[in-house]
Amino acid sequence: MGEISIEQQHLDRLLADSASTYGAPYQRAFAQLAEAQRGRPVAEILPLLRRAADEALLGFTDADLREQAQAISTGEPYFLRVTVA
């Protein structure tokens, strides 16, 4: 399970919110990648996740992104613990 700390005013970078004006919520990008990339090798998924995290201005570690890529590859659920600062 991954963990990220995020400031409250930046939650819209992480969570899909139809009221948000921010253009790249990570939750939406992750869901799309999970659907499109399931079963693909981790090495192919990892750069796509990195790009999505960078576009959303989120500071996921390489280990977090690797865990997420592994979950997408295997189709296993991925749980992220979010700490709001």
LUMTOR-216216 format. One line per field, with one value per residue: residue number from 0; residue in one letter; chain; x negated, y, z negated of N, C-alpha, C, O, CB in turn. Coordinates in Angstrom, 2 decimals. Atoms other than C-alpha are relative to their C-alpha. Glycine has a CB too. Layout:
<rs>
nr	c(NUM/...)
rest	c(a/...)
kette	c(A/...)
n.px	c(X/...)
n.py	c(Y/...)
n.pz	c(Z/...)
ca.px	c(X/...)
ca.py	c(Y/...)
ca.pz	c(Z/...)
c.px	c(X/...)
c.py	c(Y/...)
c.pz	c(Z/...)
o.px	c(X/...)
o.py	c(Y/...)
o.pz	c(Z/...)
cb.px	c(X/...)
cb.py	c(Y/...)
cb.pz	c(Z/...)
</rs>
This chain:
<rs>
nr	c(0/1/2/3/4/5/6/7/8/9/10/11/12/13/14/15/16/17/18/19/20/21/22/23/24/25/26/27/28/29/30/31/32/33/34/35/36/37/38/39/40/41/42/43/44/45/46/47/48/49/50/51/52/53/54/55/56/57/58/59/60/61/62/63/64/65/66/67/68/69/70/71/72/73/74/75/76/77/78/79/80/81/82/83/84)
rest	c(m/g/e/i/s/i/e/q/q/h/l/d/r/l/l/a/d/s/a/s/t/y/g/a/p/y/q/r/a/f/a/q/l/a/e/a/q/r/g/r/p/v/a/e/i/l/p/l/l/r/r/a/a/d/e/a/l/l/g/f/t/d/a/d/l/r/e/q/a/q/a/i/s/t/g/e/p/y/f/l/r/v/t/v/a)
kette	c(A/A/A/A/A/A/A/A/A/A/A/A/A/A/A/A/A/A/A/A/A/A/A/A/A/A/A/A/A/A/A/A/A/A/A/A/A/A/A/A/A/A/A/A/A/A/A/A/A/A/A/A/A/A/A/A/A/A/A/A/A/A/A/A/A/A/A/A/A/A/A/A/A/A/A/A/A/A/A/A/A/A/A/A/A)
n.px	c(-0.84/0.75/-0.39/0.41/-0.45/-0.35/-0.66/-1.43/-0.35/0.44/-0.71/-0.54/1.03/-0.03/-1.33/-0.86/-1.06/-0.57/-0.05/1.36/0.49/1.30/-0.20/0.60/-0.06/0.71/-0.94/-0.55/1.08/0.30/-1.09/0.11/1.15/-0.32/-0.87/0.67/1.32/-0.04/0.69/1.24/1.15/0.21/0.92/-0.76/-0.99/0.68/0.17/-1.32/-0.38/0.89/-0.47/-1.25/0.34/0.67/-1.00/-0.85/0.89/0.00/1.34/0.11/1.35/0.14/-0.54/-1.46/-0.42/0.25/-1.10/-1.21/0.17/-0.15/-1.43/-0.65/0.44/-0.62/-1.44/-0.30/-0.36/1.07/-0.52/0.87/-0.34/0.22/0.07/-0.21/0.75)
n.py	c(-1.17/-1.24/-1.09/-1.31/-1.15/-1.04/-1.14/0.02/-0.78/0.72/1.27/0.14/0.60/1.43/0.57/-0.47/-0.85/-0.69/-1.44/-0.53/-0.63/0.59/0.86/1.33/0.75/1.27/1.11/0.29/0.55/1.35/0.88/0.22/0.88/1.32/0.65/0.19/0.64/1.24/1.13/-0.44/0.02/-1.14/-0.94/-0.80/-0.79/-0.93/-1.36/-0.61/-0.47/-1.11/-1.17/-0.43/-0.60/-1.28/-0.94/-0.38/-0.65/0.81/0.50/1.42/0.56/1.05/1.23/-0.10/0.17/1.40/0.77/-0.27/0.67/1.44/0.24/-0.09/1.14/1.25/-0.16/-0.02/-1.32/-0.80/-0.88/-1.14/-0.74/-1.42/-0.84/-1.40/-0.89)
n.pz	c(0.00/-0.07/0.89/-0.48/0.79/-0.95/0.62/-0.28/-1.19/-1.20/-0.14/-1.35/-0.86/0.24/-0.11/-1.07/0.53/-1.16/0.27/0.00/-1.22/-0.28/-1.16/-0.06/1.25/-0.10/0.14/-1.32/-0.83/0.48/-0.41/-1.44/-0.21/0.52/-0.97/-1.29/0.08/0.79/-0.60/-0.66/0.91/0.88/-0.65/-0.95/0.73/0.90/-0.54/-0.17/1.32/0.34/-0.74/0.62/1.30/-0.27/-0.51/1.13/0.97/1.21/0.30/0.29/-0.10/-1.00/0.58/-0.08/-1.40/-0.36/0.61/-0.77/-1.29/0.26/0.20/-1.30/-0.79/0.48/0.18/1.43/0.50/0.58/1.05/0.27/1.21/-0.22/1.18/-0.37/0.89)
ca.px	c(0.00/-1.31/-1.17/-1.25/-1.01/0.71/1.82/5.58/5.64/4.02/6.44/7.86/4.52/5.10/8.83/11.19/13.62/15.98/16.04/12.27/10.63/7.40/6.87/5.03/6.38/4.25/7.18/8.70/5.37/4.68/8.11/7.63/4.18/5.47/8.13/5.90/2.65/3.81/1.57/-1.21/-4.73/-5.55/-8.36/-5.81/-3.35/-5.87/-6.72/-3.01/-2.34/-5.36/-4.05/-0.58/-2.08/-4.29/-1.36/0.66/-2.33/-2.31/-5.45/-5.10/-8.32/-9.69/-8.76/-5.15/-4.88/-6.42/-3.82/-1.06/-2.43/-2.61/1.02/2.10/0.07/1.58/5.06/4.81/6.44/4.12/4.75/3.30/3.26/3.62/2.55/3.91/1.58)
ca.py	c(0.00/3.42/6.57/10.21/13.44/16.27/19.76/20.19/22.84/20.34/17.44/18.16/17.05/13.59/13.02/13.25/16.07/17.34/20.76/21.15/23.46/21.46/19.46/16.29/14.53/11.49/9.28/9.55/8.94/5.91/4.42/4.88/3.29/0.42/-0.33/0.05/-1.47/-4.45/-7.41/-5.33/-5.46/-3.16/-1.59/-0.39/0.95/2.74/5.65/6.23/6.49/8.77/11.10/11.16/11.91/14.64/16.23/16.23/17.69/14.84/13.64/9.88/8.00/5.55/2.72/3.97/4.16/0.70/-0.71/0.97/-0.37/-3.87/-3.63/-2.52/-5.28/-8.02/-6.54/-6.46/-3.61/-0.80/1.08/4.52/6.14/9.90/12.20/15.73/18.33)
ca.pz	c(0.00/0.92/-1.10/-0.08/-2.03/-0.24/-1.20/-1.35/1.37/3.77/3.29/6.73/8.20/6.76/6.75/9.68/8.96/11.60/9.89/10.09/12.58/12.39/15.56/14.54/11.46/10.83/9.80/13.28/15.01/12.80/13.54/17.28/17.15/15.03/17.62/20.68/19.37/17.28/17.96/19.53/18.09/15.19/17.23/19.79/17.22/14.99/17.35/18.00/14.28/13.81/16.52/14.93/11.49/12.94/14.80/11.57/9.71/7.19/5.47/5.61/4.93/7.45/5.07/4.88/8.65/9.01/6.57/8.55/11.84/10.34/9.24/12.70/14.34/12.18/11.89/8.09/6.15/5.10/1.87/1.33/-2.09/-1.76/-4.58/-4.24/-5.67)
c.px	c(-0.89/0.52/-0.51/0.57/0.22/0.69/1.45/0.35/-0.41/0.68/0.54/-1.04/0.05/1.35/0.80/1.17/0.54/0.07/-1.37/-0.35/-1.35/0.16/-0.50/0.09/-0.55/0.95/0.58/-1.05/-0.34/1.06/-0.07/-1.17/0.29/0.86/-0.76/-1.27/-0.02/-0.66/-1.30/-1.14/-0.14/-0.87/0.71/0.96/-0.67/-0.19/1.34/0.51/-0.84/0.48/1.29/-0.25/-0.66/0.99/0.91/-0.80/0.01/-1.37/-0.05/-1.45/-0.03/0.58/1.53/0.49/-0.22/1.10/1.29/-0.06/0.18/1.48/0.76/-0.34/0.73/1.51/0.42/0.42/-1.22/0.62/-1.03/0.50/-0.39/0.05/0.14/-0.67/0.68)
c.py	c(1.23/1.04/1.30/1.04/1.14/1.13/0.04/0.75/-0.69/-1.36/-0.22/-0.54/-1.53/-0.61/0.61/0.74/0.81/1.51/0.65/0.63/-0.57/-1.09/-1.42/-0.73/-1.40/-1.19/-0.41/-0.63/-1.43/-0.98/-0.32/-0.93/-1.41/-0.78/-0.36/-0.86/-1.29/-1.14/0.36/-0.05/1.30/1.06/0.87/0.96/1.12/1.40/0.72/0.54/1.21/1.27/0.53/0.68/1.36/1.05/0.49/0.66/-0.71/-0.63/-1.46/-0.44/-1.04/-1.31/0.00/-0.26/-1.44/-0.90/0.18/-0.71/-1.52/-0.35/0.05/-1.23/-1.28/0.09/0.00/1.42/0.72/0.97/1.07/0.70/1.46/0.73/1.45/0.88/1.34)
c.pz	c(0.00/-0.97/0.58/-0.95/0.98/-0.76/0.46/1.28/1.30/0.16/1.40/0.98/-0.08/0.34/1.14/-0.61/1.15/-0.20/0.08/1.34/0.40/1.05/-0.05/-1.33/0.18/-0.09/1.35/0.90/-0.41/0.46/1.49/0.32/-0.47/0.99/1.28/-0.07/-0.81/0.77/0.72/-1.00/-0.80/0.67/1.03/-0.70/-0.80/0.59/0.22/-1.33/-0.42/0.70/-0.62/-1.34/0.20/0.48/-1.12/-1.11/-1.35/-0.19/-0.40/0.11/1.11/-0.50/0.04/1.42/0.46/-0.58/0.80/1.35/-0.15/-0.18/1.32/0.84/-0.38/-0.15/-1.46/-0.41/-0.58/-0.98/-0.29/-1.25/0.23/-1.34/0.46/-1.03/-0.09)
o.px	c(-1.85/1.60/-1.65/1.67/-0.62/1.44/1.76/1.21/-0.05/0.26/0.64/-0.68/-0.37/1.41/0.77/1.88/-0.16/0.18/-1.48/0.10/-1.87/1.10/-0.21/-0.95/-0.20/0.73/0.66/-0.77/-0.54/0.74/0.16/-1.05/-0.10/0.68/-0.61/-1.65/-1.08/-0.38/-2.07/-0.90/0.18/-0.60/0.26/1.24/-0.11/0.12/1.40/1.08/-0.32/0.51/1.45/0.38/-0.37/0.91/1.38/-0.25/0.01/-2.00/-0.55/-2.18/1.01/1.20/2.14/1.43/0.58/1.57/2.03/0.94/0.77/1.95/1.63/0.54/1.15/2.18/1.62/-0.01/-2.13/1.56/-2.20/1.67/-1.55/1.03/-0.68/-0.37/0.20)
o.py	c(1.31/0.89/1.37/0.90/1.43/0.89/-0.29/0.30/-0.24/-2.16/-1.36/-0.98/-2.23/-1.64/1.82/0.20/1.64/2.26/1.88/0.19/-0.26/-1.88/-2.18/-1.05/-2.12/-2.20/-1.60/-1.61/-2.29/-2.07/-1.46/-1.82/-2.38/-1.98/-1.46/-1.49/-1.88/-1.37/-0.53/-0.05/2.38/2.25/1.99/2.05/2.22/2.38/1.94/1.63/2.16/2.34/1.74/1.69/2.31/2.21/1.63/1.03/-0.07/-1.05/-1.78/0.03/-1.51/-2.05/-1.02/-1.02/-1.97/-1.82/-0.78/-1.29/-2.17/-1.37/-0.78/-1.81/-2.05/-0.93/-0.06/2.39/0.07/1.69/0.78/1.07/1.77/0.62/1.93/0.82/2.23)
o.pz	c(-0.76/-1.54/1.05/-1.46/1.82/-1.70/1.61/2.04/2.39/1.00/1.85/2.07/0.84/1.01/1.36/-1.46/1.72/0.77/0.04/2.40/1.47/0.98/0.87/-1.92/1.11/0.58/1.66/1.60/0.44/0.94/1.89/1.16/0.20/1.17/1.81/0.91/-0.98/1.95/1.08/-2.21/-0.32/0.53/1.30/-0.20/-0.92/-0.09/0.15/-1.38/-0.99/0.09/-0.78/-1.65/-0.53/0.07/-1.10/-2.15/-2.41/0.78/-1.48/0.99/1.57/0.26/0.35/1.63/1.23/0.09/1.04/1.79/0.71/0.34/1.58/1.47/0.48/-0.31/-1.77/0.21/-1.11/-0.64/-0.53/-1.35/0.51/-2.08/1.25/-2.22/-0.79)
cb.px	c(0.96/0.03/-0.54/0.48/-1.04/0.90/-0.73/0.76/-0.65/-1.49/1.13/0.54/-1.40/-0.34/0.76/0.50/-0.51/1.38/0.61/-0.99/-0.09/-0.65/-0.60/-1.44/1.44/-1.04/1.14/0.55/-1.26/-0.11/1.36/-0.16/-1.24/0.72/1.19/-0.34/-0.98/1.46/0.91/0.16/-1.27/-0.65/-1.14/0.78/0.81/-1.33/-0.76/1.00/-0.15/-1.47/0.23/0.95/-0.93/-1.11/0.83/0.72/0.40/1.10/-0.59/0.90/-0.44/-1.47/-0.49/0.47/-0.76/-1.39/0.22/0.17/-1.39/-0.81/0.60/-0.42/-1.50/-0.61/0.73/-1.22/1.10/-0.82/0.36/-0.02/-0.72/1.07/-1.32/1.52/-1.43)
cb.py	c(0.00/0.54/-0.23/0.25/0.39/-0.55/1.32/0.60/1.37/-0.19/-0.07/1.33/0.51/-0.28/0.18/-1.18/0.91/-0.53/0.25/-1.11/1.51/-0.57/0.61/0.11/-0.06/-0.10/0.39/1.28/0.89/-0.01/0.64/1.34/0.55/0.11/0.89/1.33/0.96/-0.38/-0.68/1.45/-0.26/-0.44/-0.77/-0.90/-0.89/-0.57/-0.06/-1.02/-1.12/-0.32/-0.36/-1.20/-0.93/-0.20/-0.65/-1.23/1.46/-1.07/0.81/-0.83/-0.61/-0.19/-0.16/1.38/0.97/-0.44/0.44/1.51/0.31/-0.41/1.02/1.28/-0.19/-0.39/-1.08/-0.46/-0.10/0.75/-0.79/0.98/-0.59/0.58/-0.22/0.33/0.18)
cb.pz	c(-1.21/1.40/-1.46/1.46/-1.14/1.14/0.35/-1.16/-0.08/-0.05/-1.00/0.50/-0.41/-1.44/-1.30/0.89/-1.16/0.29/-1.36/-0.33/-0.17/-1.28/1.10/0.42/-0.52/-1.09/-0.97/0.64/-0.08/-1.54/-0.33/0.74/-0.73/-1.34/0.33/0.58/-0.60/-0.35/0.95/0.57/0.79/-1.32/0.68/0.95/-0.93/-0.37/1.31/0.58/-1.03/0.41/1.49/-0.19/-0.81/1.05/1.11/-0.55/-0.19/0.04/-1.09/0.95/-1.36/0.39/-1.46/-0.49/0.91/-0.50/-1.47/0.21/0.60/-1.26/-0.98/0.74/-0.15/-1.31/0.73/-0.83/-1.06/1.09/-1.28/1.22/-1.26/0.98/-0.80/0.13/0.48)
</rs>
